[in-house]
Amino acid sequence: MTTSSLPAPAATPRRVEWLALFAGVGLLLACLTGLDPVVDGAQPSMQRLLLNAAPALTLWLLLLAATRRVVLSTWLALLALGGLYLANAAKLGALQVPLLPADFRFLQQPASALQLFTHYLRIDALHAALIALGVVATLALARERPLRMLAGWRAGILGAAALVAATSLLAGAGPWRRAYERGLPELQPWSLSDSALRTGLIGNLLLYHWQIGGGDVPAADEGAASALLESHAPILRAGLAATTSIDELPDIVVVQSESLFDPARLREVRGGRYLTAWHRLAARKATAGDLVVPTFAGGTVRTEFEVLTGAPLASLGGVQYPWLELDRDHYPGLARLLAAHGYQTVAIHPNSASFWNRTRAYPALGFDRFIDSAGFPDDRIVGLFTSDAALTDRVLAELPDDGPPQFVFAISMENHGPFDWRPGLDPDRLAALPIPEGLDAGARAWFANYLYLLDDADRELARLADAIAKRKRHTLLLFYGDHLPDLGPVFAQLEFDDGQPATAQPTPWLLYDNRKPRARRFDTHAWMLPGILLDAAGIHDDGWFDLLATLARSKDFDPADERARAGIDALARLQLRGELEPVLRAALDLPERGLGAYAP
């Protein structure tokens, strides 16, 4: 018998194909049920399940139309779901915040994201074997017999319908939006982890994308803004009317130190051993204290946003990654104001310029130049990232002895996580670090790596402050931590002295003036720092930053008060939208003058 005379394989019966399709849908739903269990306060499980499953089923239909293979399409959809929920679990474990739509923007610039995130991956033999098995399974399933029912034009019709469904779902078309907003609990941007538990991860992503996912700064509550202004009218009028005669504009250096906090806040960690330079400056020469920051264990961009704009992150109505989520070409912030006063402005950060969309954000903030990782040699790495010593060298190189005043804004990188491994550290230094006995072996390794790098950060603070003290030019140094480190095992085993959780702990900050060194204790919020800094420099804007500086000096203003925060959030929105001047003038009965002189 010749090959051509062999009987053709029997066609798969139509009912078997239907059974395979129903099995694929059932498998996806069962998987989602396990990945997104219903918690207290959630809607009835079937309604919640179907709303969270709709995007996954849409993806499955697109794959089905493209491949005509039901098992392969189901497998690929399950891989996508598994990757999504694994990424969410990793982010929750490190930052205690679920995945958000802006996280996916890293896919637009995968090179810079992979450069950082691959440091968090641990691929041992087991993981490598599982990856290989997954690749083999995918290739094997590609040999699956195509569905007869999707032959010819039917696959095109299915694909077009699935594409319309996916596009309208992403855009938040009316029927989709009504179904999700009625069928799921309301989005809670102030508590995103709880919101994701109540709505499901995928539902939470969609609601966030529709309601908050980018665009401009939200409209302000002018009533709340005016109420705050009027309640502090006398001191605000005096503060906005004040002028200072300055013979010489000072150079200004701002250093945002990665993952900096005082370990002595932890029980079993003795005081006086860590951050010795910070404590010495705070005790003798600088205004210093605790700093309330808007993020924990990551999200550097959040603290960065508050310091550079003077606006609380909370004023953005749920936005978590400002440089990614706000579509703005102009920010009326610290760099723009200083540029209007004749400063040369430079930002320095030894990471990829595209990370957090800084390539676009920094020019919008008013920086003349941005020095990123390309400006640092490869041989200045400590552990995983560019050393703080290399950053200090670069900062000092940007401070000439003559010429126009300089504004240098620097973000360190050496002490960035992960902390569970750190190649190339000095084993003798690591072994000499005093580690609390209450930690197990795993947590001791995490803590030792962090403390080693913390010592480096503190040493560079001392070197920078000493160099500034010797300068003939008037110079201000603002130094602060952006957030606590991701030390999950350590924080789980050691409590804090104040009994509060790690997420409620402040970071250290200080402001050193080489012409007027004096010690003063002052606890504050990150968004108040630019007002405090400009006040110390004798620089005024007759507007937002003078308002912040005046409130910072007021004993009657409590940033934690609910009404005060509502007023500040409203005023910050007005400032960012360029609408502050008329409200400020009307509420305080000020003459019409050049408020916001640093506008474009």
Secondary structure, 3 states (H helix, E strand, C coil): CCHHHCCCCCCCCHHHHHHHHHHHHHHHHHHHHHHCCCCCCCCCHHHHHHHHHHHHHHHHHHHHHHHCCHHHHHHHHHHHHHHHHHHHHHHHHHHCCCCCHHHHHHHHCHHHHHHHHHHHCCCCHHHHHHHHHHHHHHHHHCCCCCCHHHCCHHHHHHHHHHHHHHHHHHHCCHHHHHHHHHHCCCCCCCCHHHHHHHHCHHHHHHHHHHHCCCECCCCCCHHHHHHHHHHCHHHHHHHHHCCCCCCCCCEEEEEEECCCCCHHHECCCCCCCCCHHHHHHHHHCEEEEEEECCCCCCCHHHHHHHHHHCCCHHHHCCCCCHHHHECCCCCCCHHHHHHHCCCEEEEECCCCCCHHHHHHHHHHHCCCEEECHHHCCHHHEECCEECHHHHHHHHHHCCCCCCCCEEEEEECCCCCCCCCCCCCCCHHHHHHCCCCCCCCHHHHHHHHHHHHHHHHHHHHHHHHHHHHHCCCCCEEEEEEECCCCCCHHHHHHCCECCCCCHHHCCEEEEEEECCCCCCEECCEEHHHHHHHHHHHHCCCCCCHHHHHHHHHHCCCCCCCCHHHHHHHHHHHHHHHCCCHHHHHHHHHCCCCCCCCCCCC
